[in-house]
Amino acid sequence: MAMNATSSCSDPAWQEAWDAVVPTLSKKDRILLPVGQWPRADVAEMRTYRYVIEVGDATVLFLYKGRLSGIPRGVLKRIHDTWRPIFANAVFVCFRRSMWRPGFLNWKREKERSSAHYGPVREFLDSRKLRRCRTTTFFVHIPKTAGTTVWEAVGNHVAAKLYCENHEPFERHPPQSADFDLIGGHVSLPIMARVAAPQDRFAAVLRDPVDRFRSAFLHCRRAHEDPKTFTKAMRLMRERPLAEFLRDPGAPMEICQQTIMLGFAFDRVYVPEVEQEIFDRACAAVEQEGNLFATTRGVARFVQTLRAKLHVVTSKETLGIRNACNPTEQARDIEEFEDSLPQIRTMIAMEQELYDRVARREAR
C-alpha cells in the first residue's frame, strides 16, 4: 500500500515492527499503537496509547509487551485466540482483527503464535498455571534505586509475573495476586496493598537520598534524553535552575520519592500536613515482618534472597549498572547540584531517616 512516511521510528525494534506490518495494511484499517515517533500511514485512523490500552474498534494492534498490564486480561485473551498474528519481535506482538478461519489456517495461526516472541503474552495469560509459590511478592520499583537491575535479575527468571510502568494501569485493571508470583513496577506500596493477600510480601531497594536525587537530577539534564518521556517534575528540573525547582510545590515529592513510594496512596493532594503520616506508613512497611527491604549497598544479597523466595535457581551473573552519568559532560550540572546541597539536605530529613532505618536493619 502507499505510505506517507514523514519520519522514521527512532528505535530499530519499532522500525522493524512497522516495516513488517505496513505491507498488510489497507485504507480501511484503524491502527492502535503506543505513543512514539511513528511514520504516517494511508489508513482510516492511527490512534495511540500510553499505559492503558483501549482497543475499541481498532483492526490492527501493535501491543507493546512492556505494557501488558494496560489491557484487560479477558480482552487480551480474546485477541490472542481470535485475531491473526502478523508479526512479533523482542518488543512488540502485532495482531489483526479477523474472523474465525478454516482449520488449516487456524493451525498456521497457532504455529505463528507459538514462536518465542509471543511467549510473554502466553505467560501472562497462563500465569496462574505457571506459579511456583504460594505467596505473591510485590516489588516496589523506586526510581533511581537499581530497580531495573533487580527486576531483570529476578523477573527474567519468573514466568508468573506482571510489571506496571505506573499506577494508572494497576488501578484501572487491578491484578489478582493469586495469578502471579511476582508483581512489580512504579506503583506505590499502599496502592499495591489493595490487591495483596495477608500472606503476601513487599520488597524494595532504597538508595542514599542525596545520591538518588542527584542521579534523578543528572538524568533529567542529560543532553540526549527525550523530555517527552519525562514527568512534569523531571521537565521542570531540566528547564529551570535547580534552586528555582526546589521552591516549586512539587519538589518535595520528587526529592522524597522513596518515602512517597512506600507510604503514599495518591488518594489526596500531597501537602506538608500529610508528610508525617506518609513517613509513618513507610516506616511501618519497612518494619513489617516478612517484607524485604535493602539498600543499594546490599543489592546483590537482596537479589539472592528474592530469588530464593521465588524459587529461582541462583546465578553468579554480575549485576549491571545503568544510567551512569558522565562527570565530564555534566560538570556544570554537578556543580549546580552541589551549590544546592544544603537546602536539599534540609528537605530530605524524613527521607534520610527512612533510609537509615533500612540500613540499620541490613547491618544486623
Secondary structure, DSSP 8 states (H G I E B T S, - for coil): --EE--S--SSHHHHHHHHHHGGG--TT-EEEEESS---EESSSEEEEESSS---TT-SEEEEEGGGGGGS-HHHHHHHHHHSEEEEE-SSEEEEE------HHHHHHHHHHHTSGGGHHHHHHHTGGGG---SS-EEEE--TTSSHHHHHHHHHTT-SSEEEESSHHHHHHS---GGG-SEEEES--HHHHHTT--TT-EEEEEE--HHHHHHHHHHHHH-TT--GGGS-HHHHHHHHS-HHHHTTSTTHHHHHTHHHHHHH--S-S---GGGHHHHHHHHHHHHHSTT-EEEEGGGHHHHHHHHHHHTT-----------S---TTTTHHHHHHHHHTHHHHHHHTHHHHHHHHHHHHHHH-
